[in-house]
Amino acid sequence: MKIVRIFYMSCMLMFITLHSYAQHNTNETPFNKRVYYTNACELLFQYVPTTSPTEEYVFGVKTNYFFNLVYNMHIDFAKSFGVIPGVSLRNVGIKTFDETIQNIEYKKIKRRSYLLGISAAVKVGNMQKYSFLYVGGAYEYSFHYKQKNFTPSKKSIQKEWHSNATELFLPSVFIGYQFPKYMNIQLRYYLANFLNPLYDGKYGNFTHFPDSRILQFSISLQQNQFEQSKQVRKHIAPPHTIDI
């Protein structure tokens, strides 16, 4: 649990640092070394690009739109280069069809966990037009597991805090593109299994899931710092300078 406490403290420190940077100064400055932040809600499409080795189940695409919050700080060191540290709270999971648990055959099973994460990325593009490609990585902590089992006649729900049904920490890498008019798309791949392959309990026998690494596609609206609309500007901090 010491590792968990350190992770939580790191996330809180990251959040406080992001907020203090963004709120530090409100004066308009030249372009160089802008600092601002964005926040967004993501729509996630998630899939495990493997098959069951014994054909005991079939993976499907799981769509999650609640509760996926992303809070990023943008540091633009030049007109074409910057970095993006961030924190997130995301609803990540998988879906299977035709799976049997304790001799009961389920038409569909949805599994998800809330993940608290920290991330960092490098971006390259046109910062003045808020259009850039970014590449980075993240480290997320799984703290609340939920499973929905569907039969033709009923649905059952089970959930658990700090469950050992999933891996505790989930590292990932991602690549994305920010379009000038707010839209942001991202492709993410998890480097660790979502499900704990050693688990065998009330949620199922996960030894049948030797590979549950998730491939994820997300869409979000990230507000443009340089848009002159008052409706956008009231949600985003003015640019600031960094003394280096």
N, C-alpha and C positions, 0 to 999 in steps of 0.2 A: 504493500500500500504506500510505501515511501515514494516509489516511482510515480504513482498516481497523484500524490500530493504535489510533487515537484512539477508534474505536467499541468495541473490546475493553476499553480502559482505562476508558471510561465505564461499561460494563456491570459491570466488577469493582468500580468505586467505588460504583455503585448498590447492588450486593449487600452490600458491607461496611457501607454506611450503614444499609441495612435491618436487617441483623443486629445492629448495635451499638445501634440505637434499641430494638429489641425486647428485647434482653438487658440494657439499661441499669439497670433498677430492677425489683424484684419486689414492691413494696408495693402493697396495694390502695388505690385512691384514689376520690374521687367521679367521677361519670360524665364531666364535662367534659374534653375533650381527651384521650381515650383513644388509645393507640398499641398496636397488636398486629399480628401477621402471620399469614398463612395460606399453606398450600401445597396443591397439588392436581395430579392427573393428569387430562387432558382427553380426551374422546372427540370426534373431529372428523368432521364430514360436510362434504365440499367439492365444489363444483360451479362450472363456468364457465358463466354464463347467456348464452352466445352460441352461434352456429352457425357451421359452416365455410362460408366464402363460396363455395367450389367443391364442397361436399359430399364432401370427401375423408376425413372422419372424423366421429364423433359423440361428444360429451362424455358422460361418465357420472358418477355420484356416487362419490367416493373416500372411504372410511372409514379413518381412522387412529386407533389407540388406543395406539400405542407409537412414539415416546417423546415424550410431551407433558407437560412439567413447568412449572408456574407457581408463582412465589414472589412474594407481594404483601405490602406493608405497608399497614395501614389507619390513617389518622389521622382521628379523629372530633372535629371542632371544636365540634360541638353535637349535640343529640339527633336532629337531622334532616339533618345535612350533614357531609360528610367528603371526603377525597381518597384515592386508591389508586395510589401508584407501585409499579412491579413490574419483575421480570425474568422471562424465560422461555426455554425450549429446546423447540422444537416441530417436529413432523414434518408439513410442509405439501406438498401435491401435487395432481395432477389425474389423471384417467383418460380414455382415449379408446378407441373401438371402430372396427374396420375401417379402420385406418390403414396406409399403405404407406410403407416406408423402404427405399431402394435396391432397388427392384423386388421387395421381399418384402412380401406382404400379411399383416398381423398381426391376429389376432382381437381382441386387447386389449393395450393398453400402459398401464403405470402409471409415472408420473414423480413423484418426490418430492425434497425437499431439506430438510436440517435447518437451522432458522433460530434464531439467537441474537438475542433482542430485549429492548428496554426499552419500558415503557409508562407511561401516566399517565391517570387517570380521575377524574371527579367523581361522587360518589354522593349521592343524596337519598332519604330514607325514614325508617324507624324504626330507629335504630341500637341501641336497647336490645333490640329483638326480632330484630336482625340480619336485617332485611328492607329491601331498598332497590333502586332503579333506578340504574344507572351508565352513563356515556357517556364515551368517551375515544379515544385514539389510540395507535399503536405504531409503532416503527421496528425492522425486523429485518434481520439480515445472513445471507445464504445462504452456507453454507460446505461442504456436502457433498451432492452430487447423486447420485441413484440412479435407474436405469430398468430396468423389467422388461418384456420383450417376450414375448407369448404367441402361439403358433401352435397349431393343433389337435393337434400332435404333441409340442411341446417348449416349454420356457421358457428364455430367456436373460437374464442379469443383467449390467448394466454400471454402474460407479460411478466417481466422480471427486471429488477434493477441489478446492475453489475453481474449479468449472467455469464456463465462460462460456456454458453452455447455458441458465442462468437469469440473471435480473437479479440484480445484486450486493446491492442494498438494496431492501427491500419495505416501503413505508409502508402503514398500514391505519387504518381507523376502526372502532369497535365500539360496540355498545349491548347491555346485558345486565340480567338481574334475579337478585338473590340471594334465594332463599326462606328462611324461618326455619329449616327443618329441613334445612340443609346444601346442598340442590340449587341449582346455579347454571347458568343458561342464557345463551348469548351469541350474537349475530349479528355477524359481522365481514365487512367488504368491503375487499379490497386495491385500493389506488389505482394500483398499477403492475402491469404484466404479470408473471406468474410466469415464463414462458419468454422468453428473449431473442429478439425477432422478427428479429434480424439473423443469428442462428446458422444455419449449414448445415454439418452434419458427420455424425459417426458416429451421433449420437442422432436424426437426422432433419433435415428442412428446416423450420426453425421460421418461415420467412417465410410459411408457410401458416397460421401462428397470429397473425394481426394483433391479436387481443384474447384474452389469457389471464388476465384479472383474475378472481380467485377470490372467490366468495361462500361463506362458511363459517359453519356452525352448530356450536356445541360444547355439551357437557354435562359438568359436573364436580360433585364433592362438595367444598364449601368448609366446613370445620369451623366451627361456631358458637362464637364467643368467650364467649357468655353462657350456654352450656349447662352445667349443674351436674354432668353425668356425668364421672366420673373418667377414663373411657376417652377422652373428647374433650379434657379439660383437660390431660392429660399431653402432648398433641401441639401445644399452642398456648401462647404466652407470655401471662402475666397482663397486664391493662391497665396502662398507665403514664401519667404526665403529661408534658406538654411545657411547659417554661418559656418564655413569650413576653414 
